[in-house]
Amino acid sequence: MKRKVATFRSNANLARQLWGEPSRIALHTLRDLTVRYSLSVAAGDLQFLEGRWYVTHSGLLRLASRKGCRGITTILQERLSDVAAGRWVFKATVYKSPSSKGFVGYGDADPSNVSLMVHGAEMRIAETRAVNRALRKAYGIGLCSVEELGSLSGNSGAARDHEPSAKHSSNGSNNGQPRLRDQLCLLIRQHNLDPTLVKAYAADFCGTPSLKEANRDLVQSFVSHLAACAKEDRNMLICRLNSYAHPAEAKP
């Protein structure tokens, strides 16, 4: 229990660095998520958006691994999908034990409910959403996952990300601050990080196939997260980044 209390304090401190002072209700929810599920802000298991907590795809997968999940299957629902329209529907089933009958979740995606930045990846997003819902059912998590959010992955959010603004100056800054890409490059140089591994970590953190497909809110959250982790414990960050390195192929 002492370890979980310490983990909660670490989660709360990092949350304050990333998103400001959470409300009492938000802190109470964070404590519950820490104690019951051992979810970690530093690991990217949780996101705090518009005053609410959301679990991430990577966080759900780590939870399933800790709980000894026996398997996850996904099946394309062909009758409900429309390839021409870019609409995909998946059914996912999570098996918690060898004797489990399975927990089912459905996920859908089409151009109307995903960001403009990920148009063309609707099939993968639909599958991710299905897996997330099945995992949340299996392990009793009432939080919505980031990948399921229409408000962040929908066109309305994407439109905000792409709308022109007089706040963007000619030197590539936004309100006098460097662009997110420049902020990320600066962090990589300052802390001598591997750019390829950082991009892989970022994609996992944002729950998207690649970093360029993540919307601005998620990228901003990742940049803040990376900065906090590098400052708090660079060695631990390096270890986490190394986990995204692909092992060298065996030579014949």
N, C-alpha and C positions, 0 to 999 in steps of 0.2 A: 504493500500500500504506500509506503514511504517513497518508493521508486515512482509510482504513478503520480504522487503529489509533486515530486520534483519535475516530472515530465510536464505536468500541467503548468507549473510556474515557468518552465522554459517555453512552452507553447504561448502562454499569455505574454511573456516578455517579447518574444519574436513577433507576435501579432501586433503589439503596440508599435514596434519599429516599422512594420510593413504597412499597417492600416490605421494607425492612430489608436486612441483610447477606446476600446469596445465598451458598450453599455454593460450594466450589471447582468442583464438577461443574457447578453452575448457571452459574457465570461462564465455564467452558470452553465450555458449550453456547451461551451468549450470544455469545462471541467467534466461534464457528463461524457462527452465524446472521448476525452482522454482516459478517464477511468474505465469506461465500459468497453471501448474499442481500441485503445492505445493508438489513436490517430495522432499524427505528428505534423505540425505546421512546417517545420524545417524540412521534412521529407516531401512536402508538397501534397500531403494527404487531404488538406483542407484549404478552402479559399473563403475569404470574407468579402462579400460583395453587397453593396447597398444595405449594410447593416445586418446581413444574414450569413450564416455559415453554409457552405456547400462542400460536399465530399467530391473528390476527384476520381477519375478512372484508375489512375495509378494507386491511389489510396485504397480503393476497393479491392484491387488485385492483391496488394500487400496484406490486407486484412484477411482475404480468403486464404492466402498462403500460410499466414500464422495460424489460422483455424483448421488447417489440414484439409482444405477443399479437395475433393477427389476428382473433379473435372467440370468443364464447362463446354457445352455444345451449342452451336448456332445453326439455324436453318433459315434460308431465304423463303419468305412467304410469297411465292410466285403469283398467286391469284390476287394478292393485295398490292403487288408492286406494278409499276408501270415504267419500263425501261425508257421508252420514248420521252416520257415526261420527267425523267430523272427522279422518280419516286421509288423508294426502297423500304421494305418492311422486313424485319428479322424477328425471329423467335429465339430466345436464348434460354437454356436450362442449366441451372447450377446444381451440382450434386455434392452435398456436404459430407456424405459418408457412403460406403459401399452399398448400404441398404436404402439410401435415400431415394425417394420417388422423384425428387427434383423440384426446384423452385423455378417457375417460368416468368419471363419478362419479355415484353415486346418493345421494339424500338422502330421508329420511322424517321425518315429524313427525305426532304425534297428541296428544290431551290427556294421555296418560300419560307423555310424554317431553318436555314443554315446561312452562315455569313457569305457574303459575296466572295470573300477571300478563299473559301473552300468549295466553291462550286465545282462540280466534277468529282468530289469525294463523298457524295451523299451516301453511297453504299457503305463505305467504311464507318461513317458517322452513325448510320442507322444501326449497324451491328454493335458499335460501342454503346449506344444508348440501350439496346436490348440487354447486353451483358450487365450494364450498370443497374438496370431495374431488377434483373434477376438476382444479382448479388445483394442489392439492398433488401429485397424480400427475404433472401436466405439468412441474412445476418441481422435482420430487424433494425435496419437503419432508416429512420423516417426522413432524413435529409435528402433533398433533391441533389443530384450530381450536377456539376458545372456543365458537362457535356449535354445534359438534357434541357438546359435553359434556352427557351426560345428568345427571351429578352436579350441574351448575350450572343446567341448564335444566329438569331434571325436577321432579316434584312434591315430592320429598323436600326439595330445596333451597328450593322455594317455601314449603313448610310451615314451615321454620325461619324464613323471612322474615316469616311472618304469625302465628306462634304468640305468644300473649300472654305477657308477661313482667313480673315485678314490678320489673325494672330501669328500666322506662319511667316517668318521673315525670310529675306533672300539668302541669309547665311545658313539656312537649313535648321533653324531652331524653332521652338514652340514656346511663346511667352518668355523668351530669353533662356530657355532650358534646351540642352542638346536633345536631338531626336532619340527615340528609344534605341535605334540601331547604334547610334553613336555612344549612348550611355553603356550599352552592352559591350561594344568594342573597347571602351575605356576600362571597364571592369576587367575584361580579359587581359589587357596589357598590364594594368596595375598589379594584378595578382598572379600574373604569369600562368594563365589557364589555357588548356587546350581548346581552341575554337570549335573543333569538330565534336568533342565530347560535350561542350557547353550547349551546342545546338541540339544534340541528341537529348540531353537532360531537359532542355527547354521544351522540346516537343512532347516529351513524356509528362512534364509538369503541366503543360497547357492541354494535354489530352488531344492533340492533333497529329496528323501524319508527319508534319514538319513544322518548324518554327514559323516559316513564312505564311502558313495557313492559319495561324492563331490570330484572334482579333486583338485590337490594341489594349483592351482592358487586361487580358490575360498576359500579354507580353509585358505590360507595365508591372503587373504583379510579380512576374518572374524576375524582372530586373531588380526590383526591390528585395525579393527573396534571395537572389544571388549575392547582392551587396551585403545583406545582413549575415548570410552564412559565411562569406569570405572574411568578414570582420570578426565574427564570433569564433570561428574555428576553421581556419583554412585547411588544415590537415584532414579534417573530417570531410570537408567539401571535395578535396582531391580524391579521397577514397570513393566518395559517391560518384564523382565524374568517371573514375576508372571503371566503375561497374558498367558503364555504357560502351566500353571499348570492346570491339569484336575480336575474339581470339584469332590468332594467325592460323590460316589454313594449313593443314598438315601436308607436307610435301611428299609426293609419291616416292 
